[in-house]
Amino acid sequence: METLYTSSYSPDPESALDVLAFVLTPVQAFASADDPDELEAVTELLDSAKEEAIKRWYSLHSVAISN
């Protein structure tokens, strides 16, 4: 199996700036724009990772606000 995506970058789930930077980073920063299959696969992986980053940030800040 070929590795399609790997990164050591992990946004701090408590940092709005980290999460926003990760979410707004275009997929081309993580995949070759010359390979449509790679671009599609990485887009799929990143979409779920970006969604999870937003959920974690929101969850951490919802709890902080309610306390």
PyMOL commands that set and color helices and strands:
alter all, ss='L'
color gray80, all
select helices_A, chain A and resi 16-24+27-29+36-66
alter helices_A, ss='H'
color red, helices_A
deselect
rebuild
show_as cartoon
